[in-house]
Structure formats: C-alpha cells, structure tokens
Amino acid sequence: MKRELEEGKRKHQCPYCRMPYPETEEEIQKNRQRRVEANDDVALRQLGTQLNIQGDFIGAVENWKKAAAMGNNRAHYELSVMYQDGRGVEQDKKKQIYHLEVAAIGGNPKARYFLGHVEYKNNNLQRAVIHYCIAAKQGYIEAFEEVNKYFADGVIPLGLFMNTVRGYQAAIDATKSPQREEADAV
C-alpha cells in the first residue's frame, strides 16, 4: 500500500471511512457540513471555532453548546472562555467555572490549569497547587512552570514535586515518536 501511495496509484484515505482525504478547502467545508448535519461533536466544535475566528460569537457558542452537550471537553473549555469574556453570551462566572470543571474532569489540561488560577484568585492556594500538579502530569508546560515556582517558594513538598516531575516527564515521553522527531528535524 505504501508503494502504491508513492507511485501515485492510490490516494491517502481516512482510516475510519476509507474515503480519500479532501484536497481543496471547498471539499473540507463540504465534509465538515455533512458531519455537522450528522451531529458529529468534533465537527460542531470545529465549526464553532471557525465561526469564533470569523467573529460570529453567537454562532460559535451555539455550536459549542451542542458539542458540549454531546460530551466534547474542548467545547466545554471554549464555552468557559466565552462566559469569562462575555463574547456571544453574557459574562457568567458560575457558568465559566462549570464548563472549566467539566472540561478538566474530562481530561483537558488547559482547563485544569485555569481552574488552578480560579482557586488562586479565591485564596485557595492548596487547591490551586493540586490543579497545577494534575495539569502538569498531563504534560501542560505552563502548569509545570507553576509547580516549579511553588516548589521553589516552599509551598509544595518534595514528594509531591517529584511525583509531579515524573508524571510530567511520562506525559512528554508518551508524545514522542520517530515520526515527530523526524518532522522536528526538518
């Protein structure tokens, strides 16, 4: 199969549906629209992101709400940002935190990191540190930098710090592959 691809006899195919990958922006949009109509949560989130970039905040929020209702953690995170900034919705701290919590529980390290900030602002330093440690163990560099800072300040005990360092390194190592290293070299 690899030889066929190199010789141009066969096009790259989606591993799920075996359809050839779209080659033009028009084909990409057509495929996304078909997936949106089928209520694909990833396509709804992507459409929300596209609308947000274009400045259609209300449309972005509508699509992210649909994707979040289907359990899309990244959509929950995006909604938390919108509720924080008041774009496409009225500012609402409770909804912002709710969506941050759902995204964090679902494994979104960025949401976990920002929950740490929320706890810090609420004078809950120990809870903030726990959120930072969890996000760092998921490989989130900004959280790891916070953990380093709090360890240097004597807030984090050595055992927790070392556990977090090992978790962070394991998360980073899990993302390494020969293909990524080859791409980085180019």
N, C-alpha and C positions, 0 to 999 in steps of 0.2 A: 504494500500500500504506500509506503514511504517513497519507493522508487516511482510509483505512478504519479504521486504528487510532484516529485521533482521533474518528471518528464512532461508535466502539464496535462496528462490524460485525465486526471481526477482533481476535483476541487476540494478544498477543506470543507468538512461537514460538521454540523453541530452534533456532539456526541449523544444528545438526547433524542432529537427528532430526525437526524440524518439528512437534513436539508442543507444545501450549500450555504455558507455564510454570505450575508448580503454584501454587495460590493459598492453600492452607492448610498449616499445619505437618504435618498428617497426610499430605497429598499429597507433601510434600517428603520425609518419612520413608519413605513407600512407594516413591518413586522411588529414593531412596538405597539402600534394601534390595534393590531389583531390580538395581541396579548392583553392589552388594556381591556378590550371588549370581552375577553375571556376571564376577566377579573384576576389576572396574574399580579400578585402583590409586588413583585420586583419591578414589573413594567409600570405599575401605578406609581411606585416610589420614584423610578427614573423619570417618568413624565412630570411628577411633582417637582423634581429637581430642575428639569428643563424649564418648566414654567416659572420657577423661582428665579432662575438666571435671567429670563426674559422680563422679569418684573411683574408677572401676574401672580401676586402673592396669594390672592383668594383661591385661584385655581390650584396653586401648589398645595395649599392647606387642604383643599377638598380631596385631592388625590392622596396626599399623605395620610389623611384620616381614614380613607378606605383601606390603604395598605396596612396601617397600624391596626385596624380592626381585624385584619387577617393575620396579625402577629408579626409584622415586619418591624424588627427592632430599629433599623436605621430610620424608618419613617417616624417612629416614636421619638428618636433623637432630634430629627428635623423639626418635628412639632414643638418640642421643648424650646428650641431656638426661636421659633416664631412666637410662642407665647411669652418668651422673655423679652423679645424686641418689639412685640406688638405689630408684626407685619402680617397682614391678611386676617388677623384676629385681634381682639383687644388683649392688652397685656394682662396676664393672669399668672401670678406666682405659683398658686396651687396646681394649676394645670401644667405649668412648666416643670415643676418638681415631679408630678405624677408621671409625665412622659419620660423624664430623665430616669426615674426609678424603674419603670417598665423596661426601658432600653438597657439599663445597667444589669438588671436581673437577667435579661436575655443575652448578656454577654458582650455588650458594647462597651469597650474600654474607655472611649471618649466620654460617654455618658457617665460612667463610673467616676472618671477624673473630675468632671464638672460637679457631680454630687459632692465630691470632696470639697470643692470650692464653696458650695452652698453651706455645708456643715461648718466650714471655717468661718464664713461670714456670720453664722449663727452662734459663734463662740463654742462650737463642739469640736475642739481640736482632735480629741482621740478618735471620734467618728470620721473626721476628715482624713486622718492618717490611715485608718483602715481602708477607706475608699481608695486612697492613693496607692496603698500596698497592693490591693486587688487589681487595680488598673495596671500597675507596673508588672505584676505577674502575668498579665495578658499581653505584655510586650509594648505597652504605651510609654514612649520615651519621656514625655512631659511629666507623667506621674512618677517615673523612676527618678527624675531630677528632683521632684518634690520630696520623695523618700530620702534621697541623699542629703538634701538640705536639712530635713528634720532629724536625721541621724547625726549629722554634724553638730546640730544645736542641742543634742542630748535628749530629744523628745522620744525617739524610737530606740528601744532596747536592742542590743547586739543580736540576740536570737531572731527577733522579727526582721531585722535588717538583713541578716544573712539568708533567711528563708526567702525574703523578697528578691534578693540578688539572684539566688538560684532559680527562682521562678521566672524572673525576667530573662535570664540567660537561656533557660529552656524554651521560652516562647520565641526568642530571637533565633535560636538554633533550629526550631521547628519550621521556620520560614526559609531556611537555607536550602538551596538545591543547586546542582550543577548548571541547570539552565539559567537560574538567576545570576549566578556568579559569572557565567559566560556573557549574559546581557550587560552586567555591570562593567565588564572588561571592555566592551565595545564603545 
